[in-house]
Amino acid sequence: MSVDLPVTVLPTTAPAQLSSVDAATYAEWFACLADPTRVRLLHAVAVAGRAVPVGELAEQVGISQSTCSHHIRKLADVGFVVLRKEKTATLVTVNAACCTGLPHAADAVMGMLGPRPCCPEDLPADVTVRALEHRDWADVRRIYAEGIATGNATFETEVPDRRTLDHAWLPDQRWVAEIDGQVVGWAAARAVSTRPVYAGVAETSLYVGDGHRGRGVGKALIHRQVTAADTAGLWTLQTAIFPENRASVALHQSAGFRTLGVRERIGRHHGVWRDTVFLERRRTD
């Protein structure tokens, strides 16, 4: 028997409070997975990439075939797996919907899919954010170099030249922050693809100069960055941050970014494999 998972877990936004129907559905799912044998069986089916006979699953997990059949039936009843008879064998495949349904259910329960704030409040009064001008490039590249020097800002080991940055960054999505007329930080966004379908998706960067971190410069920059992106019609902003850079992760979360996952050993940095936290912000309207 095949049971479809409810589509209520799939939207990118969710109500502030779970409905009683969704709560009951999620509770049924989690209760089914409260048994470690069922967790192991579901994992075995999910990673197999094919229909697996019950007898083979029983052997893999080290249980009797009757016990395996009992647990597989429980998994099928809530829609985690799909059963198909072939002669005398029962073949088990994973319900593809649960590959997204389960993570979304957990996110919904933990509030990860609920409405996010637009951006940080309590912005510093002494920080001014304006559009980047031609005269700012030297300061932008200097601050970029200061970020590289921290070892936790970027995979780059050398500052890209002005022409490279100017070509990559969206013309109306580049900003600098000033204190008393001095450029102390910058933020920019670049298109993730030239394909029209991704026209509203951009990758963001934000750097604060040495000696000015912890003063709210990042808050002022990201406030302008996300509100300007919303106004310009960008529907998705994404960024990748080293997990060691906790201040940057927290800053982006305060602006409505949510963590989608950790990309393990995604690239080598000075000969060392590094992870990145992948974050995304979706425009709410």
PyMOL commands that set and color helices and strands:
alter all, ss='L'
color gray80, all
select helices_A, chain A and resi 7-9+20-32+36-48+54-61+65-77+96-109+134-150+162-168+196-198+217-232+246-254
alter helices_A, ss='H'
color red, helices_A
select strands_A, chain A and resi 52-53+81-86+89-94+128-131+169-179+182-191+201-208+236-241+258-269+272-282
alter strands_A, ss='S'
color yellow, strands_A
deselect
rebuild
show_as cartoon
